[in-house]
């Protein structure tokens, strides 16, 4: 198999180095920016799927929210809000669980 340098030095493929379609995408441009309207998809149960096997049948412990975080990024002003919302969301869950356990204990 020919090396990368040999391929680029070949006259037939010399246009590849100048064509922006074949450039590597910058790290900052890889993720799509999501505004505050859609920040619920990072912690809402409707968007969360838990995978037990991968596409080849191997067992994995993986959720779809990891994919969302991989491909989408909150806009800079909304990222702070999202972190606060997720903290509040977990606090609400904890309060609900405590209230349920307390009401069950009273019964």
C-alpha positions in Angstrom: 0.0 0.0 0.0 1.3 3.4 -0.9 2.1 6.0 1.8 0.2 9.2 2.1 3.1 11.3 0.8 3.3 9.2 -2.3 -0.4 9.6 -3.0 -0.3 13.4 -2.5 2.8 13.7 -4.8 1.0 11.9 -7.6 -0.3 14.3 -10.2 -3.7 12.7 -10.3 -4.4 13.4 -6.6 -2.6 16.7 -6.2 -5.9 18.7 -6.2 -7.0 16.9 -3.0 -4.6 19.0 -0.9 -6.1 22.3 -2.2 -9.8 21.1 -2.1 -11.6 22.2 1.1 -13.9 19.2 0.8 -11.1 16.9 1.9 -9.7 19.1 4.7 -10.1 17.9 8.3 -12.9 19.6 10.1 -11.7 21.9 12.9 -12.4 20.7 16.5 -14.6 23.7 17.3 -16.8 23.2 14.2 -17.4 19.5 14.8 -20.3 20.0 17.2 -23.5 21.6 16.3 -24.5 24.5 18.6 -27.8 24.1 20.4 -29.6 27.0 21.9 -31.6 27.1 25.2 -34.8 25.9 23.6 -33.4 22.4 23.1 -31.2 22.0 26.2 -33.8 19.7 27.8 -32.8 16.9 25.5 -29.6 16.4 27.5 -31.5 15.4 30.7 -35.0 14.5 29.6 -36.1 10.9 29.8 -37.8 11.1 26.4 -34.4 11.4 24.8 -32.6 8.8 26.8 -32.2 5.3 25.5 -30.1 2.7 27.2 -28.2 0.3 25.0 -27.3 -3.2 26.3 -25.7 -4.4 23.1 -23.9 -2.7 20.3 -24.6 -3.1 16.6 -22.5 -6.3 16.5 -24.2 -7.9 19.5 -21.4 -7.2 22.0 -22.6 -6.2 25.5 -22.2 -2.5 26.4 -23.3 -0.1 29.0 -24.1 2.9 26.9 -26.8 5.6 26.7 -28.0 7.8 23.9 -27.3 11.0 25.9 -23.6 10.3 25.5 -24.2 10.5 21.7 -26.0 13.8 22.2 -23.1 15.2 24.1 -20.7 13.9 21.5 -22.4 15.6 18.5 -24.1 18.6 20.0 -22.8 21.5 22.1 -24.8 24.2 23.9 -24.1 27.7 22.9 -21.7 29.5 25.2 -24.3 31.6 27.0 -26.6 28.6 27.4 -24.0 26.1 28.7 -24.0 27.8 32.1 -27.7 27.7 32.2 -27.8 24.1 31.3 -25.4 23.1 34.1 -27.5 25.0 36.6 -30.7 23.4 35.2 -29.2 19.9 35.4 -28.2 20.5 39.0 -31.7 21.7 39.8 -33.2 18.8 37.9 -31.3 16.3 40.0 -32.1 18.1 43.2 -35.8 18.0 42.3 -35.5 14.2 41.7 -33.9 13.7 45.1 -36.6 15.8 46.9 -39.3 13.8 45.2 -37.7 10.5 46.2 -37.3 11.7 49.8 -41.0 12.9 49.8 -42.2 9.5 48.5 -40.1 7.5 51.0 -41.3 9.8 53.8 -45.0 9.5 52.8 -44.6 5.7 52.6 -43.0 5.6 56.0 -45.9 7.6 57.5 -48.5 5.2 56.0 
